[in-house]
Amino acid sequence: MTIHSTALAPNAPAPRWRELADVDLLRTLVETERRRRRLDAAMRAAVAEAERRGLAADTGYRDTVDLLTDLLRISAPEARRRIECSAPQARQRPRKKWRVLAAAS
């Protein structure tokens, strides 16, 4: 199996794009995006867990950026972006309308 295959199923031959019917191409776009999102979520969860465990230090790397750049063969900026995206995000609360609250009292 090739890592960079555009096929929808493992070991399936890559589709001949020009031969696909429009509806099949649309389905391929939607299915590929669905799978990409699932893979992105799995990567974020794995990076967050590696950070939580301190896996970089345990495996001899200076930090998680070094671990990801070596293990995944990605750039340092991309590794930092993935670490940042994997961090839990605080939910933003809607701003209270203080004038409305003050007028009501």
Beta strands, then each sheet from edge to edge (+ up, - down):
end
